[in-house]
Amino acid sequence: MADRARMSLDCIIVGGGIIGCTAAFYLARAGRRVALVERGRLAEGTTGNSFAWANASTKTTDDAYHRLNAAGTMGYIALARELGAEALGISATGALQVVSRADGPGFRAMQDDFAALGQFGYDCEWLGPAALRAEAPGLTWSADAEALLLPRDMVIDAPRFTAAMARQARALGAEVLQNCAALALIADDDGRVEGVEIASGRLLAPQVILATGADTGQVLADLTGFAGFAARFPLRQVPGLLMTTPPLKGHPVNRVIYGSTTDELHLLPAPNGGIRIGSDDVDGVIWEDRGKAAMRRGGQALLRRAARVVPGLESTVSVEACRLQVGVRPYPEDGRSIIGPLPGAEGLWIVVTHSGITLAPAIAARLVTLLDREEVPDPGHYALERFAGF
Ligand SMILES: Cc1cc2nc3c(=O)[nH]c(=O)nc-3n(C[C@H](O)[C@H](O)[C@H](O)COP(=O)(O)OP(=O)(O)OC[C@H]3O[C@@H](n4cnc5c(N)ncnc54)[C@H](O)[C@@H]3O)c2cc1C
């Protein structure tokens, strides 16, 4: 692959997860000549091991971050209209946050969420015990459980969506190269980034976007040769355990269901026709040890917890029949996304975030305007400069 053949690129994206592939489509649609390189297969990183609930309902404490997430959900609605919800793996299920009155802190937190979401203008309805039963029949609730109904939340089949974004980008002329790792950054004598080295040659473009997820610190160290990035990059890697049951005909989980922070459980209707189960409380089981026995223990804990809400689940499916996955959350140290240039390396952009499933369409739209310089990176909110040492 000669350099010359690649000289006409406007932009190179490193990383074929949901962030990279969605950005490739949005940039190609905006008329950019784009190449994306993925070291393995598309969506095999965190994107393929995500709970994949798109929402702004759990982002209630930070106005700007709530609005970015809400823009993500609106982005999905627009994409579903444009390209078809089913083709993209978008299910407009809505969500229910369910908390019993006996759980004092959890109930107060739900009341605060309701007030905040009302102020933000994010659709949200309070359901008393009878309305909850009518809305979610077939599930077990304590007599004093109440809920928030969140119709704008949705479930994304993240690998399917990512593949569809890559397909759409290719149809607009983008190159999407799998099994093609970026090995090093190419820069001029002033440090201006001009492209990336890959095994078969060099890709040259005036803008390079790193969308490399949880490994971004190490990737930056490898690509620049500055080992310090691996330890200094302000990102925590937070593993999570997910379980997906086999298809269960007519199961009663037809929305995202989540509970109180004091009795943590997440359920959603999985794209395979089964139920996906997660719980931050259970994640700790696999933090130190991901051997067979630890995974099984975690799976059993998830199944037990889900069976409190889904009657008969424990007797219907065994842990062995379920798919257990570990995903690693890319969690910026202050919880907010990192979207912006790497200070001192003109032409190099970093995009890394938790809630990347929700945020992918909003971040991709933002990248189009950032790269056009229509929007000035906001150092306060999403830029790397907000962290000491950058
Ligand atoms: C258990 C769990 C539950 C979650 N639940 C939700 C949720 O409900 N809602 C939500 O919005 N978010 C959720 N998230 C977070 C969300 O999944 C992530 O924020 C998102 O998937 C990140 O996508 P990404 O494209 O940035 O990273 P990734 O999907 O990890 O993609 C990065 C890609 O870069 C590639 N790469 C790395 N280095 C190189 C290189 N040198 N050259 C080429 N390619 C390279 C990797 O192979 C990888 O494919 C969850 C995460 C986990 C783990």
PDBQT file of the ligand as one rigid body, heavy atoms in Angstrom, charges set to zero:
ROOT
HETATM    1  C1  LIG A 401     -20.770  -4.097  31.192  1.00  0.00    +0.000 C 
HETATM    2  C2  LIG A 401     -20.950  -2.820  30.421  1.00  0.00    +0.000 A 
HETATM    3  C3  LIG A 401     -22.207  -2.251  30.330  1.00  0.00    +0.000 A 
HETATM    4  C4  LIG A 401     -22.365  -1.064  29.610  1.00  0.00    +0.000 A 
HETATM    5  N1  LIG A 401     -23.622  -0.545  29.485  1.00  0.00    +0.000 NA
HETATM    6  C5  LIG A 401     -23.818   0.551  28.728  1.00  0.00    +0.000 A 
HETATM    7  C6  LIG A 401     -25.137   1.013  28.505  1.00  0.00    +0.000 A 
HETATM    8  O1  LIG A 401     -26.107   0.402  28.937  1.00  0.00    +0.000 OA
HETATM    9  N2  LIG A 401     -25.289   2.147  27.769  1.00  0.00    +0.000 N 
HETATM   10  C7  LIG A 401     -24.228   2.815  27.241  1.00  0.00    +0.000 A 
HETATM   11  O2  LIG A 401     -24.427   3.847  26.588  1.00  0.00    +0.000 OA
HETATM   12  N3  LIG A 401     -22.958   2.388  27.428  1.00  0.00    +0.000 NA
HETATM   13  C8  LIG A 401     -22.737   1.273  28.147  1.00  0.00    +0.000 A 
HETATM   14  N4  LIG A 401     -21.468   0.797  28.339  1.00  0.00    +0.000 N 
HETATM   15  C9  LIG A 401     -20.337   1.576  27.799  1.00  0.00    +0.000 C 
HETATM   16  C10 LIG A 401     -20.183   1.400  26.304  1.00  0.00    +0.000 C 
HETATM   17  O3  LIG A 401     -20.316   0.048  25.942  1.00  0.00    +0.000 OA
HETATM   18  C11 LIG A 401     -18.830   1.952  25.847  1.00  0.00    +0.000 C 
HETATM   19  O4  LIG A 401     -18.732   3.310  26.245  1.00  0.00    +0.000 OA
HETATM   20  C12 LIG A 401     -18.658   1.872  24.335  1.00  0.00    +0.000 C 
HETATM   21  O5  LIG A 401     -18.881   0.568  23.845  1.00  0.00    +0.000 OA
HETATM   22  C13 LIG A 401     -17.265   2.334  23.948  1.00  0.00    +0.000 C 
HETATM   23  O6  LIG A 401     -17.140   2.211  22.538  1.00  0.00    +0.000 OA
HETATM   24  P1  LIG A 401     -15.771   2.537  21.825  1.00  0.00    +0.000 P 
HETATM   25  O7  LIG A 401     -16.016   2.449  20.374  1.00  0.00    +0.000 OA
HETATM   26  O8  LIG A 401     -15.205   3.806  22.382  1.00  0.00    +0.000 OA
HETATM   27  O9  LIG A 401     -14.760   1.403  22.349  1.00  0.00    +0.000 OA
HETATM   28  P2  LIG A 401     -14.566  -0.101  21.852  1.00  0.00    +0.000 P 
HETATM   29  O10 LIG A 401     -15.839  -0.746  21.500  1.00  0.00    +0.000 OA
HETATM   30  O11 LIG A 401     -13.718  -0.785  22.868  1.00  0.00    +0.000 OA
HETATM   31  O12 LIG A 401     -13.754   0.087  20.504  1.00  0.00    +0.000 OA
HETATM   32  C14 LIG A 401     -12.394   0.459  20.464  1.00  0.00    +0.000 C 
HETATM   33  C15 LIG A 401     -11.755  -0.331  19.345  1.00  0.00    +0.000 C 
HETATM   34  O13 LIG A 401     -10.429   0.157  19.116  1.00  0.00    +0.000 OA
HETATM   35  C16 LIG A 401      -9.672  -0.935  18.651  1.00  0.00    +0.000 C 
HETATM   36  N5  LIG A 401      -8.251  -0.583  18.752  1.00  0.00    +0.000 N 
HETATM   37  C17 LIG A 401      -7.531  -0.354  19.890  1.00  0.00    +0.000 A 
HETATM   38  N6  LIG A 401      -6.259  -0.080  19.566  1.00  0.00    +0.000 NA
HETATM   39  C18 LIG A 401      -6.165  -0.100  18.222  1.00  0.00    +0.000 A 
HETATM   40  C19 LIG A 401      -5.113   0.125  17.303  1.00  0.00    +0.000 A 
HETATM   41  N7  LIG A 401      -3.855   0.425  17.716  1.00  0.00    +0.000 N 
HETATM   42  N8  LIG A 401      -5.363   0.024  15.971  1.00  0.00    +0.000 NA
HETATM   43  C20 LIG A 401      -6.610  -0.277  15.533  1.00  0.00    +0.000 A 
HETATM   44  N9  LIG A 401      -7.641  -0.514  16.366  1.00  0.00    +0.000 NA
HETATM   45  C21 LIG A 401      -7.425  -0.418  17.690  1.00  0.00    +0.000 A 
HETATM   46  C22 LIG A 401     -10.116  -2.080  19.547  1.00  0.00    +0.000 C 
HETATM   47  O14 LIG A 401      -9.813  -3.344  18.976  1.00  0.00    +0.000 OA
HETATM   48  C23 LIG A 401     -11.617  -1.822  19.667  1.00  0.00    +0.000 C 
HETATM   49  O15 LIG A 401     -12.379  -2.572  18.738  1.00  0.00    +0.000 OA
HETATM   50  C24 LIG A 401     -21.260  -0.412  29.015  1.00  0.00    +0.000 A 
HETATM   51  C25 LIG A 401     -19.998  -1.006  29.093  1.00  0.00    +0.000 A 
HETATM   52  C26 LIG A 401     -19.844  -2.217  29.786  1.00  0.00    +0.000 A 
HETATM   53  C27 LIG A 401     -18.496  -2.865  29.826  1.00  0.00    +0.000 C 
ENDROOT
TORSDOF 0
